[in-house]
Every structure is written in C-alpha cells, then in structure tokens.
C-alpha cells in the first residue's frame, strides 16, 4: 500500500459513494457463511435476526 490508513481513506474513500458502502455492507451482512461473534461460555443472549 505504501501509505497510512488515514491517507488511504482520504484518497480512495471519497470516490466511493455512501450508497455503494451501504450496499457492500448489506451484501456482506446477508451472507450466511460470514464470521459470527464469539460466544461467551455460560452466557446466553438472544439476538434478533435481520432475516
């Protein structure tokens, strides 16, 4: 990459619209094989699904 994350964001992310970012997030979040948050042993929390 050759530059800092801040420089990367300033240079490249300004060219990507909010709609594009939102769509990319929605696609990633909808994948059933995505990584899940780790479970804490002895703690059960019910989380509402977005399906």
ChimeraX attribute file (.defattr): number of C-alpha atoms within 10 A of each C-alpha:
attribute: neighborCount
match mode: 1-to-1
recipient: residues
	/A:1	5
	/A:2	6
	/A:3	7
	/A:4	9
	/A:5	10
	/A:6	8
	/A:7	11
	/A:8	13
	/A:9	11
	/A:10	11
	/A:11	10
	/A:12	9
	/A:13	12
	/A:14	10
	/A:15	9
	/A:16	9
	/A:17	9
	/A:18	11
	/A:19	9
	/A:20	10
	/A:21	11
	/A:22	11
	/A:23	11
	/A:24	11
	/A:25	11
	/A:26	11
	/A:27	9
	/A:28	12
	/A:29	13
	/A:30	11
	/A:31	9
	/A:32	8
	/A:33	8
	/A:34	9
	/A:35	8
	/A:36	7
	/A:37	6
	/A:38	6
	/A:39	9
	/A:40	8
	/A:41	6
	/A:42	5
	/A:43	6
	/A:44	8
	/A:45	7
	/A:46	5
	/A:47	6
	/A:48	6
	/A:49	5
	/A:50	6
	/A:51	4
